[in-house]
Amino acid sequence: MDEPIRDTRTLVIQLRDRIANLIKDDGLKPGDKLPTEAQLTQRFKISRPALREALKLLEQDDIIFVEHGRGRFVSAMSAVTVERPITVFESVTDMTQHYGYKTENRVLSIAEELPDATVAGHLKLAPGKE
C-alpha cells in the first residue's frame, strides 16, 4: 500500500503559505487590512508565536507591511505574480518556445586546426593530428 504524502514543510512555512493563499482567495488588494492576530490564530487554530513568525516571513517577502498601532496590510508586491520563478531551471529553447518563438540550431562556422601540445595530450592525439 502506498504511504500517504506528508507535507515536509515546517509549520511556520505552511502557515505563511496559508496566509498568502488567504490574501489571494479572499481577494484582498494592496492596502487592504489583514485580519487581526486573534482572528488568524482562531481561523488557523495555531499558536500566536507561530503566527507571528509566519507574518514576519510574509513581511520579509514584501507580501504584507506593518503600520504600528494600525495593523498589518497587504503590500503592492502581493499583486505581483512571477510566472517563471528563478528557482525553476529550464532551457533557453523551452523558454523561447513558451513565448511563441520557433527555435532552430545552426552551425555558424567549423574549422579543423592543429591542437597545441597540452590539448593534444589531453585528447591523446599523436603529434601532427587534427
Secondary structure, DSSP 8 states (H G I E B T S, - for coil): --------S-HHHHHHHHHHHHHHHTT--TT-B---HHHHHHHHT--HHHHHHHHHHHHHTTSEEEETTTEEEE-GGGG---SS-TTS---HHHHHHHTT----------------HHHHHHHT--TT--
